[in-house]
């Protein structure tokens, strides 16, 4: 009887141990999961690709390169400031670049760091909401500026 109880106890212990195996998240799995969580609420699935796009936007704005910046806009881009308008395509952005991307706006964009960006279900905000980034639902996902809040002077 003692042998039977001992075997039963060993079996129960083995089952308890085995039931926990595979459920523990490895450090690699945790790092991979956390890699994409900062902007996930905004629909951003690849944080690294998103941050690459932000860096390219910063370079384009610092160089005053409207053509390059135009490649990082998700059209139509909403422009709020006085009246609400939309920039529908690359040509319209290039034509209105100076009005939309003032020195102050360019400063907000170029000063942004990953730590200074804020994400919610509407997108990822730079500064105090002057610039909003978003994502498409396409595969692969595309990232870009979705809205600009131009200060009314």
Phi, psi and omega in degrees: 000320179299317179298318180298314180295322178297315178297319180296319178295317178297317179298315180298316179298316179299317179295321178296314179296314183296325181293335178274341181290138179089344179270337181286130180283128179285163179300321180295316179296319179296317179297319179295320179293315181291335180304327185249012185272335186301321183243012183299325180301332180271004180088007180280117182266337182233095184299322181296315178294322178298313181294329175296317178297316179300317179298320179293323176297316180299318179296315181298316181292317179298327180271359184056039183261089182298324180298314180292318179298322182302335179285349182246028177248137172263105185278148355285141178263128180279135176239116179254132179164100189077263176263151177271126177229171175232139173260116192273337184202178183301316182298318179294322179295314181299319181293326184255008186308309185296325179288322184276316185255076177290174178301320179297315180296318179296324177296320177298316183291312184288337180277349184295141174233162178306324181289335183270352179280146180237134181241140168215188185293347179273339181150199179243125187259137173250145180067223178257032180100011180293326182230136177238132176254154178210188183224153173272171174263004180297163171240119356288154182293144176246148182236150178180182178284132180249337181204150176227132177254097183281126178298134177274124183256000000 
